Amino acid sequence: PPAAPGRRAKKPRLKVGHGGTLDPLATGMLVIGVGHGCRALQGYLTGSKAYRARMAFGAETDSQDVTGATVRVAPCEHV
């Protein structure tokens, strides 16, 4: 129904949600749910996940990630 004179029409709300976040350095897919798809997100996210990583044991960086400069190197032969 049209809005009363002097009143704005109420805009329908559309629910949008996401299925988690990605680490800024990660690659992958971010699942978005729109409308009734928001409820379905849990079903899509129950599957198994796989991760691939490359590591350097014993190195510490000033940013605690691969983008930082190495500030300390410790022995890691025991690992």
C-alpha positions in Angstrom: 0.0 0.0 0.0 1.2 3.5 -0.7 2.5 5.6 2.2 0.3 8.3 3.8 0.9 11.8 2.5 4.0 13.3 4.1 5.5 9.9 5.1 8.1 7.9 3.3 7.3 4.4 2.1 8.9 1.7 4.2 11.7 0.0 2.3 11.8 -3.8 2.6 14.8 -5.1 4.4 17.0 -7.7 2.8 19.0 -9.8 5.2 22.6 -10.5 4.1 25.1 -12.6 6.0 28.5 -14.2 5.5 29.9 -17.6 6.5 33.0 -16.5 8.3 36.1 -14.4 7.4 39.3 -15.1 5.6 42.7 -14.2 7.0 44.0 -11.2 4.9 46.9 -13.3 3.6 44.7 -16.3 2.8 43.0 -17.2 -0.5 39.7 -19.0 -0.9 36.0 -18.4 -1.0 33.8 -16.3 1.3 30.2 -17.7 1.3 27.5 -15.0 1.3 23.9 -15.7 2.1 21.1 -13.4 0.9 17.5 -13.5 2.2 16.5 -17.0 3.1 20.0 -18.1 2.1 21.3 -16.8 5.5 19.6 -19.7 7.3 21.1 -22.2 4.8 24.7 -20.9 5.5 25.2 -23.4 8.4 24.5 -26.3 6.1 27.1 -25.2 3.6 29.7 -24.6 6.3 29.5 -28.1 7.9 31.7 -29.8 5.3 35.4 -30.5 5.8 38.0 -27.9 5.1 41.5 -28.3 3.9 44.5 -26.0 4.5 47.8 -25.8 2.8 50.7 -24.0 4.5 54.3 -23.2 4.1 56.3 -22.7 7.3 59.7 -21.7 8.5 60.4 -23.0 12.0 62.5 -20.9 14.4 62.0 -17.6 12.7 60.2 -14.7 14.4 59.1 -11.6 12.5 58.1 -8.1 13.8 54.6 -8.6 12.4 54.1 -12.2 13.5 53.4 -13.1 9.8 55.2 -13.6 6.5 55.1 -9.8 5.7 57.4 -8.8 8.6 61.1 -8.5 8.9 62.9 -11.4 10.7 63.9 -10.2 14.1 65.1 -13.4 15.7 66.1 -16.9 14.7 66.1 -19.8 17.1 67.3 -23.4 16.8 64.6 -25.8 15.7 66.3 -29.1 15.0 64.4 -30.7 17.9 61.1 -30.1 16.2 
